[in-house]
Amino acid sequence: MSMDEKTMVNDILEGVKAGLTAYQTAITETENTTLRQTFQQMRNNDESFQFELFKVAQAKGYYKSAQKATPAEIGNLKSELQ
């Protein structure tokens, strides 16, 4: 893929990420059970799409994962959340 394709993939990933946030808001604010389930299914589909695209981007070197947390950092976070 060219640099334009890399930008396009990253833009799509960012757009889907923003959409997932919007779905979460809609899900938490929707009273109608059927509509809520529809939003949840749409979110699940977008999450699957995002993950597949992420794997392609990572394989192509377009995405570099964040540094992994140390065991101490994980322990500290667990303690803070409990």
Secondary structure, DSSP 4 states (H G I P E B T S, - for coil): --HHHHHHHHHHHHHHHHHHHHHHHHHHH---HHHHHHHHHHHHHHHHHHHHHHHHHHHTT---PPPPPPHHHHHHHHHHH-
